[in-house]
Amino acid sequence: MFEFPTRVLSPLLVAAALWAAPTAEAAGELEIHILDVGQGASAFVRGPDGTRVLIDAGPFGTGNAVIRPYLATIGVFDLDWAIATHFDGDHIGGMDEVFNGGYLPLQKVWDRGNTALPSTNQVSQYLAAAGSKRQTPTLGQRIDLGDGAFIECVALNGLTPLGQVSLAGADQQENGRSLATLISYGDFEAYIGGDLTAGGITSPEGVPTANVEGPLASWLGQVEVVQASHHGSNTSSSAAVVNALDPAFVIYAAGLDNDFGHPTKTVTNRWNSTARSRAAWGTTEGDTSNGSGGWVSADGSFVLRTDGVVFEAEAPNRGLLARFATFEHPGTAASAANLRVNELLVRPAASGLATGQWIELVNVAAVPVDLGGVRVLRGPQSFTLASRHLLEPGGFLLLGLDGKPSRNGDAPVVHGAPWEQFALTTNAGTLELRSASGATIETVSWGGSGFAPTLGASSERIDAGAPPVAANFVAATAAWSGGDLGTPGDPNGGVVSVPPTLAVVGPTALGGTLQLALNAPGKGFQYHILFGSQTLGSSLNLFGYTLPHLPDPFFNLWLTLPGVFGQFPASGTKQWLLPIPNTPSLVGLFGTASYLTLDVAGLGFEGTGQSNTVAFLVQP
């Protein structure tokens, strides 16, 4: 049997000790919580080292009613920092309630200072509550979030890294003075600009706002996430800003049926266009009478998480979870070898045909697939995904014509198509997927020689590994909350199941991380045991399965690492991370891994599935 050398065993024990530390599970992750404060804005940031920062606090009343209860539910009972982007009541109205309710920051409260300070009751209340904690940052000043993560002041009072923008004579000068921030961790960047203006006009007199956001965006360049400034108003998010920031994910913070028309159709169509279709989520459906669409309502607060290499967005109230690659770390490109059309709702009955259709894509490969650049075509209509959606093995992406629950049959859509620019013909048509290089990935037809669409039921693919011919689709029979029949975002009913899969994500280099992606479709809330060894064999039998590993020293050590036994979330998708010490003797270390899925049976467990086996090699 293979003898495990002491020079390799010792560094691995160090890695195990790191993972056994009490703070290990939280280490390496940055969180951005987008709070539903109605017509206003509030975000909470938790750094990799646990540093807690509140950015804005919504309108009057939401500090007590929303923000403090939300923080308590996620185990946060103190703040280290707070940031007031500007002095409008829908951004600082709840700040004094937060501070006076036991959350006065331990460090400082950033704001833009006393220049042209408004004299409102809410400003006075904020000033009294913040007291001596107030601090006006300098341009470029940072709040350290640990592990190289930070929040940086990138604009305030019209000053940007490219110089001062005059606010004289401009409309909405308070908005133009907003303190804008960049949140950065590894290769992940998120921009929150408050109500920063970009030269747009909304005043009846036609007075333009100052273009502060334009030069700032050109300096920032591409980022992963943008919170659309001023709640998606026409005063912000100009075409130049959208093109410069070019994110994968857009956030709208606006109240349901608000009186301001936020987010506007003009702005939502800029962020989500046929040439650059981006995932966009809002805390509510916003103004439901202004004709905007193509973005998803989270129906409440939602959260972004990142390890600096990939990031995910989760909306608990809608059961939505989407993963994305950062632009600097693209995943395996989508192709005919890994991407399929898994299900379509062509003729919805529970919602209008103009908004209720959806398309479900599935990854059939054993590695994560990056959908950045995928083009979706139906006749003369098409759109190209600018968002780098990252599908784990067996993972789904639900594309909809609209993301507002009231207009899409409540389908759990994570990405809305460009508004009013794309639709599936209801009786006969063809859907084509093309790769970023222009190659055809797959073509699916209905009507004529294709499958027959059914009113009020999706068409489910029977076998994702077989061609998309008519005989390989069947009308759905499972009911879901939307009123139509189908399984949007879930494995198809009665269809060939996708077995549990395991994949190594990214390089395994000294000082980096061994990242394993576990994907077990349909096994949400079941448990897993992750095994590792250097020696492959078939002498171990557990829970009805034969393991492809022999019990060498690596195997025994692996089982001491926290997290090898755990539970899947509802999605059935999970990441397992192990820091690789920066120890030269580890170069060339070879290992293999696989896992079993387990379900509770009486007083014990029973095996329910076995993944493939992957190998990894530690690089310099």
Secondary structure, 3 states (H helix, E strand, C coil): CCCCCHHHHHHHHHHHHHHHCCCCCCCCCEEEEECCCCCCCCEEEECCCCCEEEECCCCCCHHHHHHHHHHHHCCCCCCCEEECCCCCHHHHCCHHHHHHHHHCCCCCEECCCCCCCCCCHHHHHHHHHHHHHEECCCCCCEEEEECCEEEEEEEECCEECCEECCCCCCECHHHHCCCEEEEEECCEEEEECCCCCECCCCCCCCCCECECHHHHHHHHCCCCEEECHHHHCCCCCCHHHHHHHCCCEEEECCCCCCCCCCCCHHHHHHHCCCCCECEEEECCCCCCCCCCCCCEECCCCEEEEECCCEEEEEECCCCEEEEEECCCCCCEECCCCCEEEEEEECCCCCCCCCCCCEEEEEECCCCCEECCCCEEEECCEEEEECCCEEECCCCEEEEECCECHHHCCCCCCCEECCCCCCCCCCCCEEEEEECCCCCEEEEEEECCCCECCECCECEEECCCCCCCCHHHEEECCCECCCCCECCCCCCCCCCCCCCCEEEECCCCECCCEEEEEEECCCCCCCEEEEEEECCEEEEEEECCEEEEECCCHHHHHHCCCCCCEEECCCCCEEEEEEECCCCHHHCCCEEEEEEEEEEEECCEEEEEEECCCEEEECEC
